[in-house]
Amino acid sequence: MTAHTEPPTADDASDESKSSEGDASHLDDLEDGAGCTEIWEKLSEGRE
């Protein structure tokens, strides 16, 4: 048995991208390609 769903709309796509991106402004000063260690250090600085 399959469920009937509505086809995706443009509004659905924009909602999805907003939720998956979130607010990452606190990571703006990291270089592109930063790894886990750099991200962890950056986040840890804010906790001190």
C-alpha positions as CSV (number, residue, x, y, z in Angstrom):
1,M,0.0,0.0,0.0
2,T,1.4,3.4,-0.9
3,A,0.5,6.8,0.5
4,H,-0.7,9.6,-1.8
5,T,1.4,12.7,-1.4
6,E,1.2,16.1,-3.1
7,P,4.0,16.9,-5.6
8,P,6.7,19.2,-4.3
9,T,6.3,22.9,-5.0
10,A,8.8,25.8,-5.2
11,D,7.7,26.8,-1.7
12,D,8.6,23.4,-0.4
13,A,12.1,23.6,-1.9
14,S,12.7,27.0,-0.3
15,D,11.5,25.8,3.1
16,E,13.7,22.7,2.9
17,S,16.8,24.8,2.1
18,K,16.2,27.2,5.0
19,S,15.8,24.3,7.5
20,S,18.9,22.5,6.3
21,E,21.1,25.6,6.2
22,G,20.1,27.1,9.5
23,D,22.0,30.1,10.9
24,A,25.7,29.4,10.4
25,S,26.8,33.0,10.7
26,H,28.9,32.1,13.8
27,L,31.1,30.1,11.4
28,D,31.6,32.9,8.8
29,D,35.2,33.6,9.8
30,L,36.3,29.9,9.2
31,E,38.1,29.3,6.0
32,D,36.4,27.2,3.3
33,G,37.3,23.6,3.7
34,A,37.8,23.9,7.5
35,G,37.7,20.5,9.1
36,C,36.2,19.1,12.3
37,T,39.1,20.3,14.4
38,E,38.9,23.9,13.3
39,I,35.1,24.0,13.7
40,W,35.4,22.4,17.2
41,E,38.0,24.9,18.2
42,K,35.9,27.8,16.9
43,L,32.8,26.6,18.8
44,S,34.8,26.0,22.0
45,E,36.1,29.6,22.0
46,G,32.5,30.8,22.4
47,R,32.0,28.6,25.4
48,E,34.9,30.1,27.4
